[in-house]
Amino acid sequence: VLPGFDGLELSRRIRANGRNMRIIAISALGKANLPEDAVVAGCDAFLSKPIHIAALRVLVSEQLRDAKTKSQYART
């Protein structure tokens, strides 16, 4: 939890400012609908703590590959 707002609000603010970046939300909170809320807030992916490094590596690789693919299509 950030001072004054949470990570989902940060994601909303990033998207509202037109920032073109990948957002991976990571949380230890056990709310059942948090992954869906994260996507609605503009996150591209969600991981629950504790984080397994192998899963994080796979997720980051997927996000980088997807961003590269979208960037290539945007240029054509």
C-alpha positions in Angstrom: 0.0 0.0 0.0 1.4 3.3 -1.0 1.0 6.5 1.0 -2.4 8.0 0.0 -3.3 5.5 -2.6 -2.7 1.9 -3.7 -1.0 0.3 -6.6 -4.2 0.0 -8.6 -4.7 3.7 -8.4 -1.1 4.2 -9.5 -1.9 2.0 -12.5 -4.9 4.1 -13.3 -2.9 7.3 -13.1 -0.2 5.9 -15.4 -2.8 4.9 -18.0 -4.6 8.2 -17.6 -1.4 10.1 -18.4 -1.0 8.1 -21.6 2.1 6.2 -20.5 2.9 3.3 -22.8 4.5 0.8 -20.5 3.9 -2.7 -19.2 2.5 -2.9 -15.7 2.8 -6.0 -13.6 1.0 -5.8 -10.3 2.4 -7.8 -7.4 0.5 -8.2 -4.2 0.4 -10.2 -1.0 -3.2 -9.2 -0.3 -5.5 -12.1 -0.5 -8.5 -10.5 -2.1 -10.2 -12.9 -4.5 -11.0 -10.3 -7.1 -7.7 -8.5 -7.0 -6.3 -10.0 -10.3 -9.4 -8.9 -12.2 -9.3 -5.4 -10.5 -5.7 -5.1 -11.5 -6.5 -5.7 -15.2 -9.4 -3.2 -15.0 -7.1 -0.7 -13.5 -4.7 -1.0 -16.5 -2.3 -3.7 -15.3 -1.1 -6.1 -18.0 -0.5 -8.9 -15.6 -0.8 -9.9 -11.9 1.3 -12.0 -9.6 0.6 -13.0 -6.0 3.3 -13.1 -3.3 5.3 -15.1 -2.6 6.8 -14.7 -6.0 8.5 -17.6 -7.6 11.4 -16.3 -9.6 10.9 -18.7 -12.5 7.3 -17.5 -12.9 8.4 -13.9 -12.8 11.0 -14.5 -15.5 8.4 -16.2 -17.7 5.9 -13.4 -17.2 8.4 -10.6 -17.9 9.6 -12.4 -21.0 6.0 -12.8 -22.2 5.3 -9.1 -21.6 8.5 -8.0 -23.4 7.7 -10.3 -26.4 4.1 -8.9 -26.5 5.2 -5.3 -26.3 7.8 -5.9 -29.1 5.1 -7.5 -31.3 2.7 -4.6 -30.7 5.4 -2.1 -31.5 6.2 -3.9 -34.7 2.6 -3.8 -35.8 2.3 -0.2 -34.9 5.1 0.8 -37.2 3.5 -1.0 -40.3 
